[in-house]
């Protein structure tokens, strides 16, 4: 590949998760010059071969400094990057960057995760999502509210006065998958559905959980009962189960004080999940705005690279 198109290259930004490795070649202003990705996620590598996987992915790019975020900084990653305690600012995260060099002397840095120590609960950690939070803070410097990063392990983070002050993890996606695929309820739900967020059954389940206060463990068996007594279809029951799980997350966040009428809400994630959370919040009486997670990863990595002098 010709080198000329990359004459302005200044940084490689890498989002390296459990299943995928995505790299972006950026110029000094943070604009994307090229992108590459592979299936060499941290889980697939099994703790070895990180440098080889990285070099293969960026072989045709200039040898510029690189900043990486995600599971690449975990104990199974390339190098373990220690957690930074909250509350912390983007500059606080940048000061915790783990720096090293590749065998061919390329400057590298890994973004640390976040840790919460609390006497009220057993603590919490974030690894990867902190970069999107920094991206949000860069995009909205005056934001004071709650950022939600839905997924297998959904994260809620409070941001105030330029700092990430606290956060809470909910195993929402994992619990949904276990209930829908492994539990007794698998016989009562479809494998997939086209429009869960737009389903009246999804909205009903959110209302049951958030508005009416039906306890989660007391609600989920109703998925089975709805099929047995009322002949509810698998598609509708899948939407209902999704509403119960997401509604249970929202109800729990409200109970511990993370959610109130005064705090603005930003949902960061894929379009499908964002639609479900947006629909759930409308039922719960809250307005949420969505943000593209990939764009915030890039923005966050550029912010941290500048703070550290890599860019």
C-alpha positions as a Python dict, from the first residue, in 0.01 Angstrom:
ca = {
    (1, 'X'): (0, 0, 0),
    (2, 'X'): (147, 342, -92),
    (3, 'X'): (282, 549, 194),
    (4, 'X'): (173, 886, 46),
    (5, 'X'): (-190, 875, 167),
    (6, 'X'): (-60, 833, 523),
    (7, 'X'): (189, 1121, 518),
    (8, 'X'): (-10, 1303, 787),
    (9, 'X'): (-42, 999, 1014),
    (10, 'X'): (27, 1083, 1380),
    (11, 'X'): (-136, 815, 1598),
    (12, 'X'): (-286, 468, 1595),
    (13, 'X'): (-588, 427, 1823),
    (14, 'X'): (-687, 72, 1913),
    (15, 'X'): (-1006, -61, 2071),
    (16, 'X'): (-904, -415, 2168),
    (17, 'X'): (-1180, -616, 2328),
    (18, 'X'): (-1248, -978, 2411),
    (19, 'X'): (-1364, -1079, 2062),
    (20, 'X'): (-1233, -814, 1820),
    (21, 'X'): (-936, -584, 1768),
    (22, 'X'): (-1013, -258, 1586),
    (23, 'X'): (-743, -8, 1488),
    (24, 'X'): (-770, 345, 1347),
    (25, 'X'): (-489, 542, 1186),
    (26, 'X'): (-538, 909, 1277),
    (27, 'X'): (-386, 1240, 1176),
    (28, 'X'): (-277, 1509, 1424),
    (29, 'X'): (-634, 1642, 1443),
    (30, 'X'): (-778, 1300, 1523),
    (31, 'X'): (-934, 1245, 1180),
    (32, 'X'): (-944, 884, 1055),
    (33, 'X'): (-706, 805, 768),
    (34, 'X'): (-755, 429, 765),
    (35, 'X'): (-919, 151, 965),
    (36, 'X'): (-848, -218, 1017),
    (37, 'X'): (-990, -490, 1237),
    (38, 'X'): (-941, -857, 1310),
    (39, 'X'): (-1084, -1147, 1509),
    (40, 'X'): (-771, -1150, 1728),
    (41, 'X'): (-960, -1054, 2040),
    (42, 'X'): (-801, -1100, 2379),
    (43, 'X'): (-1012, -1410, 2441),
    (44, 'X'): (-898, -1574, 2118),
    (45, 'X'): (-527, -1507, 2181),
    (46, 'X'): (-524, -1691, 2513),
    (47, 'X'): (-268, -1461, 2673),
    (48, 'X'): (1, -1486, 2403),
    (49, 'X'): (88, -1338, 2065),
    (50, 'X'): (-37, -983, 2127),
    (51, 'X'): (251, -806, 1956),
    (52, 'X'): (235, -1035, 1655),
    (53, 'X'): (-141, -978, 1621),
    (54, 'X'): (-95, -601, 1646),
    (55, 'X'): (194, -586, 1400),
    (56, 'X'): (1, -796, 1150),
    (57, 'X'): (-300, -565, 1173),
    (58, 'X'): (-102, -242, 1117),
    (59, 'X'): (176, -379, 895),
    (60, 'X'): (109, -134, 611),
    (61, 'X'): (77, 174, 830),
    (62, 'X'): (350, 416, 944),
    (63, 'X'): (527, 338, 1270),
    (64, 'X'): (359, 611, 1476),
    (65, 'X'): (277, 604, 1851),
    (66, 'X'): (-17, 387, 1953),
    (67, 'X'): (-276, 414, 2229),
    (68, 'X'): (-495, 116, 2317),
    (69, 'X'): (-803, 63, 2531),
    (70, 'X'): (-1012, -235, 2638),
    (71, 'X'): (-929, -585, 2752),
    (72, 'X'): (-578, -547, 2611),
    (73, 'X'): (-500, -398, 2954),
    (74, 'X'): (-646, -687, 3151),
    (75, 'X'): (-452, -970, 3315),
    (76, 'X'): (-507, -1176, 3000),
    (77, 'X'): (-403, -886, 2777),
    (78, 'X'): (-74, -763, 2637),
    (79, 'X'): (20, -586, 2961),
    (80, 'X'): (-196, -532, 3268),
    (81, 'X'): (-278, -165, 3321),
    (82, 'X'): (-363, -87, 3683),
    (83, 'X'): (-703, 59, 3765),
    (84, 'X'): (-744, 427, 3850),
    (85, 'X'): (-979, 499, 4140),
    (86, 'X'): (-1287, 719, 4103),
    (87, 'X'): (-1355, 1001, 4131),
    (88, 'X'): (-1115, 1091, 3852),
    (89, 'X'): (-1087, 1321, 3552),
    (90, 'X'): (-962, 1249, 3198),
    (91, 'X'): (-625, 1390, 3304),
    (92, 'X'): (-626, 1151, 3601),
    (93, 'X'): (-682, 860, 3363),
    (94, 'X'): (-410, 988, 3130),
    (95, 'X'): (-162, 997, 3417),
    (96, 'X'): (-227, 626, 3469),
    (97, 'X'): (-149, 522, 3111),
    (98, 'X'): (79, 218, 3098),
    (99, 'X'): (363, 298, 2857),
    (100, 'X'): (601, 55, 2687),
    (101, 'X'): (765, -10, 2349),
    (102, 'X'): (730, -287, 2095),
    (103, 'X'): (1029, -491, 1989),
    (104, 'X'): (1086, -243, 1704),
    (105, 'X'): (1073, 52, 1946),
    (106, 'X'): (726, 185, 1864),
    (107, 'X'): (589, 392, 2160),
    (108, 'X'): (277, 225, 2304),
    (109, 'X'): (30, 311, 2580),
    (110, 'X'): (-263, 125, 2735),
    (111, 'X'): (-552, 309, 2900),
    (112, 'X'): (-613, 197, 3260),
    (113, 'X'): (-954, 85, 3379),
    (114, 'X'): (-1153, 238, 3663),
    (115, 'X'): (-1204, 98, 4012),
    (116, 'X'): (-1459, 191, 4277),
    (117, 'X'): (-1394, 109, 4643),
    (118, 'X'): (-1700, 133, 4866),
    (119, 'X'): (-1790, 36, 5220),
    (120, 'X'): (-2154, 18, 5114),
    (121, 'X'): (-2088, -253, 4854),
    (122, 'X'): (-1805, -478, 4744),
    (123, 'X'): (-1665, -240, 4484),
    (124, 'X'): (-1676, -232, 4105),
    (125, 'X'): (-1449, -212, 3799),
    (126, 'X'): (-1463, -81, 3443),
    (127, 'X'): (-1226, -191, 3167),
    (128, 'X'): (-1276, -31, 2825),
    (129, 'X'): (-1588, 178, 2878),
    (130, 'X'): (-1384, 450, 3052),
    (131, 'X'): (-1260, 561, 2709),
    (132, 'X'): (-1615, 622, 2585),
    (133, 'X'): (-1686, 820, 2902),
    (134, 'X'): (-1385, 1039, 2830),
    (135, 'X'): (-1511, 1080, 2474),
    (136, 'X'): (-1850, 1193, 2603),
    (137, 'X'): (-1686, 1442, 2839),
    (138, 'X'): (-1479, 1577, 2549),
    (139, 'X'): (-1791, 1609, 2333),
    (140, 'X'): (-1998, 1768, 2612),
    (141, 'X'): (-1754, 1944, 2849),
    (142, 'X'): (-2034, 2076, 3073),
    (143, 'X'): (-2220, 1746, 3102),
    (144, 'X'): (-2339, 1663, 3452),
    (145, 'X'): (-2548, 1350, 3449),
    (146, 'X'): (-2556, 976, 3393),
    (147, 'X'): (-2390, 788, 3108),
    (148, 'X'): (-2520, 439, 3042),
    (149, 'X'): (-2322, 185, 2840),
    (150, 'X'): (-2559, -109, 2785),
    (151, 'X'): (-2438, -454, 2696),
    (152, 'X'): (-2347, -788, 2847),
    (153, 'X'): (-2236, -603, 3160),
    (154, 'X'): (-2420, -273, 3154),
    (155, 'X'): (-2237, 22, 3310),
    (156, 'X'): (-2393, 332, 3467),
    (157, 'X'): (-2150, 615, 3539),
    (158, 'X'): (-2215, 947, 3709),
    (159, 'X'): (-2028, 1245, 3563),
    (160, 'X'): (-2009, 1579, 3744),
    (161, 'X'): (-1778, 1881, 3725),
    (162, 'X'): (-1543, 1719, 3476),
    (163, 'X'): (-1501, 1395, 3672),
    (164, 'X'): (-1632, 1041, 3669),
    (165, 'X'): (-1755, 1025, 4028),
    (166, 'X'): (-1907, 678, 4067),
    (167, 'X'): (-2041, 387, 3864),
    (168, 'X'): (-2239, 64, 3889),
    (169, 'X'): (-2231, -254, 3681),
    (170, 'X'): (-2547, -454, 3605),
    (171, 'X'): (-2522, -799, 3444),
    (172, 'X'): (-2825, -719, 3230),
    (173, 'X'): (-2722, -868, 2896),
    (174, 'X'): (-2571, -1178, 3051),
    (175, 'X'): (-2878, -1245, 3266),
    (176, 'X'): (-3107, -1196, 2966),
    (177, 'X'): (-2903, -1445, 2762),
    (178, 'X'): (-2899, -1702, 3044),
    (179, 'X'): (-3273, -1674, 3098),
    (180, 'X'): (-3361, -1681, 2729),
    (181, 'X'): (-3114, -1954, 2625),
    (182, 'X'): (-3042, -2171, 2931),
    (183, 'X'): (-3333, -2151, 3175),
    (184, 'X'): (-3682, -2299, 3178),
    (185, 'X'): (-3798, -1981, 3005),
    (186, 'X'): (-3619, -2080, 2684),
    (187, 'X'): (-3928, -2287, 2594),
    (188, 'X'): (-4147, -1974, 2616),
    (189, 'X'): (-3947, -1725, 2408),
    (190, 'X'): (-3836, -1699, 2047),
    (191, 'X'): (-3468, -1710, 1953),
    (192, 'X'): (-3484, -1360, 1809),
    (193, 'X'): (-3729, -1083, 1725),
    (194, 'X'): (-3719, -796, 1476),
    (195, 'X'): (-3851, -508, 1685),
    (196, 'X'): (-3827, -566, 2059),
    (197, 'X'): (-3811, -195, 2143),
    (198, 'X'): (-4134, -122, 1955),
    (199, 'X'): (-4332, -406, 2112),
    (200, 'X'): (-4622, -330, 2346),
    (201, 'X'): (-4511, -635, 2547),
    (202, 'X'): (-4169, -475, 2604),
    (203, 'X'): (-4336, -156, 2728),
    (204, 'X'): (-4569, -355, 2954),
    (205, 'X'): (-4276, -535, 3117),
    (206, 'X'): (-4088, -210, 3177),
    (207, 'X'): (-4400, -63, 3336),
    (208, 'X'): (-4435, -370, 3558),
    (209, 'X'): (-4073, -336, 3676),
    (210, 'X'): (-4020, 40, 3700),
    (211, 'X'): (-4360, 199, 3749),
    (212, 'X'): (-4550, -72, 3936),
    (213, 'X'): (-4248, -199, 4128),
    (214, 'X'): (-4291, -571, 4061),
    (215, 'X'): (-3977, -741, 4204),
    (216, 'X'): (-3757, -887, 3932),
    (217, 'X'): (-3736, -1241, 4072),
    (218, 'X'): (-4112, -1239, 4116),
    (219, 'X'): (-4171, -1114, 3764),
    (220, 'X'): (-3963, -1339, 3542),
    (221, 'X'): (-4168, -1657, 3596),
    (222, 'X'): (-4462, -1469, 3444),
    (223, 'X'): (-4292, -1520, 3107),
    (224, 'X'): (-4374, -1889, 3140),
    (225, 'X'): (-4721, -1824, 3282),
    (226, 'X'): (-4813, -1590, 2996),
    (227, 'X'): (-4746, -1870, 2748),
    (228, 'X'): (-4928, -2138, 2946),
    (229, 'X'): (-5239, -1942, 3043),
    (230, 'X'): (-5272, -1683, 2767),
    (231, 'X'): (-5092, -1840, 2469),
    (232, 'X'): (-4855, -1546, 2431),
    (233, 'X'): (-4621, -1602, 2134),
    (234, 'X'): (-4249, -1656, 2164),
    (235, 'X'): (-4176, -1324, 1988),
    (236, 'X'): (-4395, -1129, 2228),
    (237, 'X'): (-4257, -1311, 2528),
    (238, 'X'): (-3898, -1241, 2420),
    (239, 'X'): (-3984, -871, 2411),
    (240, 'X'): (-4152, -904, 2751),
    (241, 'X'): (-3846, -1073, 2902),
    (242, 'X'): (-3620, -803, 2758),
    (243, 'X'): (-3844, -537, 2911),
    (244, 'X'): (-3832, -708, 3249),
    (245, 'X'): (-3451, -727, 3248),
    (246, 'X'): (-3392, -371, 3125),
    (247, 'X'): (-3671, -245, 3348),
    (248, 'X'): (-3514, -426, 3641),
    (249, 'X'): (-3186, -248, 3568),
    (250, 'X'): (-3356, 93, 3561),
    (251, 'X'): (-3551, 20, 3879),
    (252, 'X'): (-3233, -87, 4059),
    (253, 'X'): (-3047, 225, 3943),
    (254, 'X'): (-3331, 439, 4075),
    (255, 'X'): (-3327, 254, 4407),
    (256, 'X'): (-2956, 318, 4467),
    (257, 'X'): (-2984, 685, 4373),
    (258, 'X'): (-2820, 682, 4030),
    (259, 'X'): (-3139, 786, 3852),
    (260, 'X'): (-3349, 1090, 3932),
    (261, 'X'): (-3555, 1347, 3745),
    (262, 'X'): (-3282, 1612, 3748),
    (263, 'X'): (-2993, 1427, 3585),
    (264, 'X'): (-2968, 1416, 3204),
    (265, 'X'): (-2911, 1071, 3057),
    (266, 'X'): (-2684, 965, 2772),
    (267, 'X'): (-2701, 611, 2634),
    (268, 'X'): (-2380, 506, 2459),
    (269, 'X'): (-2391, 197, 2244),
    (270, 'X'): (-2520, 13, 1941),
    (271, 'X'): (-2831, 136, 1764),
    (272, 'X'): (-3039, -170, 1861),
    (273, 'X'): (-2960, -152, 2232),
    (274, 'X'): (-2993, 225, 2235),
    (275, 'X'): (-3345, 197, 2090),
    (276, 'X'): (-3446, -48, 2362),
    (277, 'X'): (-3312, 172, 2640),
    (278, 'X'): (-3466, 484, 2488),
    (279, 'X'): (-3804, 309, 2476),
    (280, 'X'): (-3764, 184, 2832),
    (281, 'X'): (-3678, 528, 2966),
    (282, 'X'): (-3983, 679, 2796),
    (283, 'X'): (-4205, 428, 2976),
    (284, 'X'): (-4022, 507, 3302),
    (285, 'X'): (-4080, 879, 3256),
    (286, 'X'): (-3727, 985, 3165),
    (287, 'X'): (-3575, 1131, 2850),
    (288, 'X'): (-3251, 980, 2725),
    (289, 'X'): (-3026, 1088, 2439),
    (290, 'X'): (-2814, 836, 2250),
    (291, 'X'): (-2451, 864, 2139),
    (292, 'X'): (-2250, 650, 1897),
    (293, 'X'): (-2005, 439, 2097),
    (294, 'X'): (-1745, 398, 1822),
    (295, 'X'): (-1714, 772, 1767),
    (296, 'X'): (-1670, 830, 2140),
    (297, 'X'): (-1395, 566, 2161),
    (298, 'X'): (-1194, 758, 1901),
    (299, 'X'): (-1263, 1092, 2067),
    (300, 'X'): (-1166, 954, 2407),
    (301, 'X'): (-842, 796, 2286),
    (302, 'X'): (-740, 1119, 2113),
    (303, 'X'): (-812, 1317, 2433),
    (304, 'X'): (-600, 1081, 2644),
    (305, 'X'): (-319, 1070, 2387),
    (306, 'X'): (-300, 1451, 2385),
    (307, 'X'): (-295, 1466, 2764),
    (308, 'X'): (-6, 1220, 2771),
    (309, 'X'): (193, 1378, 2489),
    (310, 'X'): (151, 1088, 2246),
    (311, 'X'): (-28, 1321, 2003),
}
